[in-house]
Amino acid sequence: MALKINDNGIDREMTADEETAHKAWSVIAQAEAKAIADEQIAKQIARQTVLDKLGLSADEAQLLLG
C-alpha cells in the first residue's frame, strides 16, 4: 500500500524518495518520543526516591513547597 501525500491541495501517492524520507523521519520521531518518555519516567523515579528518603508523600511535599 502506497503512502499518500497532500501536495498543494492535491492528494497523490508518495514517490519512492518521499516514502523513504517519510519512513526515516518516522523512525527518528518514534525514537525521540521514546527518549522523552524515558526521561520523564526517570525524573519521576528520582523524585519518588527523594520523597521516600525524606519519608514524605507527594501530597505532603506539595504542601511544604507550596
Order of alpha helices (4+ residues) and beta strands (2+ residues): beta-beta-alpha-alpha
